[in-house]
Amino acid sequence: MTDDTRLIAADWGTTTLRAYRIAADGQVAERSTLPLGILKVPGGNFESVYAEMFGPWQTGDAAVPVIAAGMIGSRQGWLEVPYLTPPSGVAEFASVLGHVRTRDGRTMAIVPGVAMVGEDGVPDVIRGEETQVVGAHIRDRGASGLVVVPGTHSKWILAEGGRVTWFATFMTGEAFAVLSEHSILGRLMRGDQPDTGAFRRGVDHGRSDDPRSAGLLHKLFSVRTLGLFDTVPGEALRSYLSGLLIGAEISEASRAIAARLGTMPNTLTVIGGAALARAYGSALGHAGFAVKDDGEDAMVSGLIAIAEAAGMMPTS
């Protein structure tokens, strides 16, 4: 079963744990997912989850190295691994891995996150996305530039040679969940089938810089009024709200990046799960960007590269 196992890699986030058994040829031999992110582990008993997820892949005599990235290294995780500062990449991450040791003597390495203070004097952080940036660079040597990692908290990241140089976080996914489920905006919504026309209308309104339409706090009320007067049907309001928030995110991120670089790159890489990556790809394409979709395996490629640089496994 695991005689050819070279590495166990894990993306251990807030709600989900994704694990990958890497074979001797460097390819993913098995995948496994548990709904046991750091906030869903009963009593914070991470060691029991470790045994459940990785134990079946560790039955051989030789110790199989395990490496994880994501919120498992946060203050709420198994071990808080200090943040690095930009620019940071494979060499820096590999040199300061955190390590936890189980009662039976097995260990797991944890990749640090990255923290920086923005131009506004406010700190920002990433955990997990730094490894995805590394992986995107490994998979595509031209991956320097702008990387977007959509999610509950979307990250817009500038990278050079696979090293994180700047980033900004947008709470788009969380705002969508709260507004659609716990505010008056969700009262007229019916169903959750995607509506491309409504989504694009939302993107356009969210991106609009017409001063007569004010800002996002004003634009959000359009979800209520467009539904109230049947301009957007209830079945399409969820898509409209999604587009509105993503459009606002695109506008705000573009302004920040253009102010930093003097121009806004036209090409970017999107890393994420299929459904969310498609939504962002559609919004960004509609906004005029050339989008490269790196899929979900950038995390795996990044974890392998960091493990190799740390000497946890022989290079291929």
QUIURQUI-V716240 format. One record per pair of residues at least 4 apart in sequence whose C-alpha atoms are under 7 Angstrom apart, sorted by sequence separation. I is the first residue (numbers start at 1). J is the second residue. D is the distance in whole Angstrom. If there is no record, write none. Layout:
# QUIURQUI-V716240
i->I j->J d->D
i->I j->J d->D
This chain:
# QUIURQUI-V716240
i->12 j->16 d->6
i->13 j->17 d->6
i->22 j->26 d->6
i->23 j->27 d->6
i->36 j->40 d->5
i->37 j->41 d->7
i->41 j->45 d->6
i->45 j->49 d->7
i->46 j->50 d->6
i->47 j->51 d->6
i->48 j->52 d->6
i->49 j->53 d->6
i->50 j->54 d->6
i->51 j->55 d->5
i->54 j->58 d->7
i->55 j->59 d->7
i->73 j->77 d->5
i->75 j->79 d->7
i->88 j->92 d->6
i->89 j->93 d->6
i->90 j->94 d->6
i->91 j->95 d->6
i->92 j->96 d->7
i->93 j->97 d->6
i->101 j->105 d->6
i->102 j->106 d->5
i->117 j->121 d->6
i->118 j->122 d->6
i->126 j->130 d->7
i->128 j->132 d->7
i->129 j->133 d->6
i->130 j->134 d->6
i->131 j->135 d->6
i->132 j->136 d->6
i->133 j->137 d->6
i->134 j->138 d->6
i->135 j->139 d->6
i->136 j->140 d->6
i->137 j->141 d->5
i->150 j->154 d->4
i->159 j->163 d->5
i->160 j->164 d->7
i->171 j->175 d->6
i->172 j->176 d->6
i->173 j->177 d->6
i->174 j->178 d->6
i->175 j->179 d->6
i->176 j->180 d->6
i->177 j->181 d->6
i->178 j->182 d->5
i->179 j->183 d->5
i->195 j->199 d->6
i->196 j->200 d->6
i->197 j->201 d->6
i->198 j->202 d->6
i->199 j->203 d->6
i->200 j->204 d->6
i->201 j->205 d->6
i->202 j->206 d->6
i->203 j->207 d->6
i->204 j->208 d->6
i->214 j->218 d->6
i->215 j->219 d->6
i->216 j->220 d->6
i->221 j->225 d->6
i->222 j->226 d->6
i->223 j->227 d->6
i->224 j->228 d->6
i->225 j->229 d->6
i->226 j->230 d->6
i->227 j->231 d->6
i->232 j->236 d->6
i->233 j->237 d->6
i->236 j->240 d->6
i->237 j->241 d->6
i->238 j->242 d->6
i->239 j->243 d->6
i->240 j->244 d->6
i->241 j->245 d->6
i->242 j->246 d->6
i->243 j->247 d->6
i->244 j->248 d->6
i->245 j->249 d->6
i->246 j->250 d->6
i->247 j->251 d->6
i->248 j->252 d->6
i->249 j->253 d->6
i->250 j->254 d->6
i->251 j->255 d->6
i->252 j->256 d->6
i->253 j->257 d->6
i->254 j->258 d->6
i->255 j->259 d->6
i->256 j->260 d->6
i->257 j->261 d->6
i->258 j->262 d->5
i->272 j->276 d->7
i->273 j->277 d->6
i->274 j->278 d->6
i->275 j->279 d->6
i->276 j->280 d->6
i->277 j->281 d->6
i->278 j->282 d->6
i->279 j->283 d->6
i->280 j->284 d->6
i->281 j->285 d->6
i->282 j->286 d->6
i->283 j->287 d->6
i->284 j->288 d->6
i->285 j->289 d->5
i->294 j->298 d->7
i->297 j->301 d->6
i->298 j->302 d->6
i->299 j->303 d->6
i->300 j->304 d->6
i->301 j->305 d->6
i->302 j->306 d->6
i->303 j->307 d->6
i->304 j->308 d->6
i->305 j->309 d->6
i->306 j->310 d->6
i->307 j->311 d->6
i->308 j->312 d->6
i->12 j->17 d->4
i->22 j->27 d->6
i->23 j->28 d->6
i->36 j->41 d->6
i->41 j->46 d->7
i->72 j->77 d->4
i->73 j->78 d->6
i->74 j->79 d->7
i->75 j->80 d->5
i->101 j->106 d->6
i->102 j->107 d->6
i->117 j->122 d->5
i->118 j->123 d->6
i->137 j->142 d->7
i->149 j->154 d->6
i->150 j->155 d->6
i->159 j->164 d->5
i->160 j->165 d->7
i->178 j->183 d->7
i->180 j->185 d->6
i->181 j->186 d->6
i->226 j->231 d->5
i->227 j->232 d->5
i->232 j->237 d->6
i->258 j->263 d->4
i->272 j->277 d->5
i->284 j->289 d->5
i->285 j->290 d->6
i->307 j->312 d->5
i->308 j->313 d->5
i->11 j->17 d->6
i->12 j->18 d->6
i->22 j->28 d->5
i->23 j->29 d->6
i->58 j->64 d->6
i->71 j->77 d->6
i->72 j->78 d->6
i->73 j->79 d->5
i->74 j->80 d->5
i->101 j->107 d->4
i->117 j->123 d->4
i->118 j->124 d->7
i->137 j->143 d->5
i->149 j->155 d->5
i->158 j->164 d->6
i->159 j->165 d->5
i->179 j->185 d->6
i->180 j->186 d->4
i->226 j->232 d->5
i->227 j->233 d->6
i->258 j->264 d->5
i->271 j->277 d->7
i->285 j->291 d->7
i->307 j->313 d->7
i->308 j->314 d->6
i->11 j->18 d->5
i->21 j->28 d->6
i->22 j->29 d->6
i->72 j->79 d->7
i->73 j->80 d->5
i->74 j->81 d->7
i->100 j->107 d->6
i->101 j->108 d->7
i->116 j->123 d->6
i->117 j->124 d->6
i->136 j->143 d->6
i->137 j->144 d->7
i->148 j->155 d->6
i->149 j->156 d->7
i->157 j->164 d->7
i->158 j->165 d->6
i->179 j->186 d->7
i->227 j->234 d->6
i->257 j->264 d->6
i->270 j->277 d->6
i->308 j->315 d->6
i->10 j->18 d->6
i->11 j->19 d->6
i->20 j->28 d->6
i->21 j->29 d->6
i->73 j->81 d->5
i->99 j->107 d->7
i->100 j->108 d->5
i->115 j->123 d->7
i->116 j->124 d->6
i->148 j->156 d->5
i->158 j->166 d->5
i->10 j->19 d->4
i->21 j->30 d->5
i->99 j->108 d->6
i->100 j->109 d->7
i->115 j->124 d->6
i->116 j->125 d->7
i->147 j->156 d->6
i->148 j->157 d->6
i->157 j->166 d->6
i->158 j->167 d->6
i->9 j->19 d->6
i->10 j->20 d->6
i->20 j->30 d->6
i->21 j->31 d->6
i->99 j->109 d->5
i->115 j->125 d->4
i->147 j->157 d->5
i->157 j->167 d->4
i->227 j->237 d->7
i->254 j->264 d->6
i->281 j->291 d->6
i->9 j->20 d->5
i->20 j->31 d->5
i->98 j->109 d->6
i->99 j->110 d->6
i->114 j->125 d->6
i->115 j->126 d->7
i->146 j->157 d->6
i->147 j->158 d->6
i->156 j->167 d->5
i->157 j->168 d->7
i->8 j->20 d->6
i->9 j->21 d->7
i->19 j->31 d->6
i->20 j->32 d->7
i->97 j->109 d->6
i->98 j->110 d->5
i->114 j->126 d->5
i->146 j->158 d->5
i->155 j->167 d->7
i->156 j->168 d->5
i->8 j->21 d->5
i->19 j->32 d->5
i->97 j->110 d->5
i->98 j->111 d->7
i->113 j->126 d->6
i->114 j->127 d->7
i->145 j->158 d->6
i->146 j->159 d->6
i->155 j->168 d->6
i->156 j->169 d->7
i->7 j->21 d->6
i->8 j->22 d->6
i->18 j->32 d->6
i->19 j->33 d->6
i->97 j->111 d->5
i->113 j->127 d->4
i->145 j->159 d->5
i->155 j->169 d->5
i->223 j->237 d->7
i->7 j->22 d->5
i->18 j->33 d->5
i->97 j->112 d->6
i->113 j->128 d->7
i->144 j->159 d->5
i->145 j->160 d->6
i->154 j->169 d->6
i->155 j->170 d->6
i->5 j->21 d->7
i->6 j->22 d->6
i->17 j->33 d->6
i->18 j->34 d->7
i->144 j->160 d->5
i->153 j->169 d->6
i->154 j->170 d->5
i->5 j->22 d->6
i->6 j->23 d->5
i->17 j->34 d->5
i->81 j->98 d->6
i->113 j->130 d->7
i->144 j->161 d->5
i->153 j->170 d->6
i->154 j->171 d->6
i->5 j->23 d->5
i->6 j->24 d->5
i->16 j->34 d->6
i->17 j->35 d->6
i->93 j->111 d->6
i->144 j->162 d->6
i->153 j->171 d->4
i->154 j->172 d->6
i->223 j->241 d->6
i->4 j->23 d->5
i->5 j->24 d->6
i->16 j->35 d->5
i->17 j->36 d->6
i->93 j->112 d->6
i->152 j->171 d->6
i->153 j->172 d->6
i->4 j->24 d->5
i->15 j->35 d->6
i->16 j->36 d->5
i->17 j->37 d->5
i->152 j->172 d->6
i->153 j->173 d->6
i->15 j->36 d->6
i->16 j->37 d->4
i->79 j->100 d->7
i->152 j->173 d->4
i->153 j->174 d->7
i->270 j->291 d->7
i->274 j->295 d->7
i->15 j->37 d->4
i->151 j->173 d->6
i->152 j->174 d->5
i->267 j->289 d->6
i->268 j->290 d->7
i->269 j->291 d->6
i->270 j->292 d->6
i->271 j->293 d->6
i->273 j->295 d->7
i->14 j->37 d->5
i->15 j->38 d->6
i->266 j->289 d->5
i->267 j->290 d->5
i->268 j->291 d->5
i->269 j->292 d->5
i->270 j->293 d->5
i->271 j->294 d->5
i->272 j->295 d->6
i->273 j->296 d->6
i->13 j->37 d->5
i->14 j->38 d->5
i->15 j->39 d->6
i->137 j->161 d->7
i->266 j->290 d->6
i->267 j->291 d->6
i->268 j->292 d->6
i->269 j->293 d->6
i->270 j->294 d->6
i->271 j->295 d->6
i->272 j->296 d->5
i->12 j->37 d->6
i->13 j->38 d->6
i->14 j->39 d->6
i->15 j->40 d->6
i->137 j->162 d->5
i->269 j->294 d->7
i->271 j->296 d->6
i->84 j->112 d->7
i->86 j->114 d->7
i->134 j->162 d->5
i->83 j->112 d->6
i->84 j->113 d->6
i->85 j->114 d->5
i->133 j->162 d->6
i->134 j->163 d->7
i->82 j->112 d->6
i->83 j->113 d->5
i->84 j->114 d->5
i->85 j->115 d->5
i->86 j->116 d->7
i->81 j->112 d->5
i->83 j->114 d->5
i->84 j->115 d->6
i->85 j->116 d->6
i->46 j->78 d->6
i->83 j->115 d->6
i->216 j->248 d->7
i->38 j->71 d->7
i->38 j->72 d->6
i->130 j->164 d->7
i->73 j->110 d->6
i->185 j->223 d->6
i->198 j->236 d->6
i->202 j->240 d->5
i->206 j->244 d->4
i->38 j->77 d->6
i->73 j->112 d->7
i->185 j->224 d->5
i->188 j->227 d->6
i->201 j->240 d->7
i->202 j->241 d->6
i->205 j->244 d->6
i->206 j->245 d->6
i->199 j->239 d->5
i->203 j->243 d->4
i->207 j->247 d->5
i->66 j->107 d->7
i->67 j->108 d->6
i->68 j->109 d->6
i->69 j->110 d->6
i->195 j->236 d->6
i->198 j->239 d->6
i->199 j->240 d->5
i->202 j->243 d->4
i->203 j->244 d->5
i->206 j->247 d->4
i->207 j->248 d->5
i->66 j->108 d->5
i->67 j->109 d->5
i->68 j->110 d->5
i->69 j->111 d->5
i->198 j->240 d->5
i->202 j->244 d->4
i->206 j->248 d->4
i->66 j->109 d->6
i->67 j->110 d->6
i->68 j->111 d->6
i->192 j->235 d->7
i->199 j->242 d->7
i->200 j->243 d->6
i->203 j->246 d->6
i->204 j->247 d->6
i->207 j->250 d->7
i->90 j->134 d->7
i->124 j->168 d->7
i->190 j->234 d->5
i->191 j->235 d->6
i->195 j->239 d->6
i->199 j->243 d->5
i->203 j->247 d->4
i->207 j->251 d->5
i->89 j->134 d->7
i->189 j->234 d->5
i->190 j->235 d->5
i->194 j->239 d->6
i->202 j->247 d->7
i->188 j->234 d->6
i->189 j->235 d->6
i->192 j->238 d->7
i->189 j->237 d->6
i->189 j->238 d->6
i->2 j->57 d->6
i->47 j->102 d->6
i->2 j->58 d->7
i->8 j->64 d->7
i->12 j->68 d->7
i->71 j->127 d->6
i->3 j->60 d->6
i->7 j->64 d->6
i->8 j->65 d->6
i->9 j->66 d->6
i->10 j->67 d->6
i->11 j->68 d->6
i->12 j->69 d->6
i->13 j->70 d->5
i->14 j->71 d->6
i->70 j->127 d->5
i->2 j->60 d->7
i->6 j->64 d->7
i->7 j->65 d->5
i->8 j->66 d->5
i->9 j->67 d->5
i->10 j->68 d->4
i->11 j->69 d->5
i->12 j->70 d->5
i->13 j->71 d->5
i->70 j->128 d->4
i->7 j->66 d->6
i->8 j->67 d->6
i->9 j->68 d->6
i->10 j->69 d->6
i->11 j->70 d->6
i->12 j->71 d->6
i->13 j->72 d->6
i->69 j->128 d->5
i->12 j->72 d->6
i->176 j->242 d->7
i->89 j->162 d->6
i->172 j->245 d->6
i->89 j->163 d->4
i->172 j->246 d->7
i->88 j->163 d->5
i->89 j->164 d->6
i->87 j->163 d->6
i->88 j->164 d->5
i->87 j->164 d->5
i->88 j->165 d->7
i->86 j->164 d->6
i->87 j->165 d->4
i->86 j->165 d->5
i->170 j->249 d->7
i->86 j->166 d->7
i->203 j->283 d->6
i->200 j->283 d->7
i->147 j->268 d->6
i->148 j->269 d->6
i->149 j->270 d->6
i->146 j->268 d->5
i->147 j->269 d->5
i->148 j->270 d->5
i->149 j->271 d->5
i->150 j->272 d->6
i->145 j->268 d->7
i->146 j->269 d->6
i->147 j->270 d->6
i->148 j->271 d->6
i->149 j->272 d->6
i->150 j->276 d->7
i->150 j->277 d->7
i->136 j->294 d->7
i->136 j->298 d->5
i->135 j->298 d->4
i->138 j->301 d->7
i->135 j->299 d->6
i->135 j->300 d->7
i->132 j->298 d->5
i->135 j->301 d->4
i->132 j->299 d->4
i->135 j->302 d->4
i->131 j->299 d->6
i->134 j->302 d->5
i->132 j->302 d->6
i->131 j->302 d->5
i->131 j->303 d->6
i->94 j->306 d->5
i->93 j->306 d->7
i->94 j->307 d->7
i->90 j->305 d->7
i->94 j->309 d->6
i->95 j->310 d->7
i->90 j->306 d->5
i->94 j->310 d->5
i->91 j->309 d->7
i->90 j->309 d->7
i->67 j->303 d->7
i->67 j->307 d->7
i->65 j->312 d->6
i->9 j->300 d->7
i->9 j->303 d->6
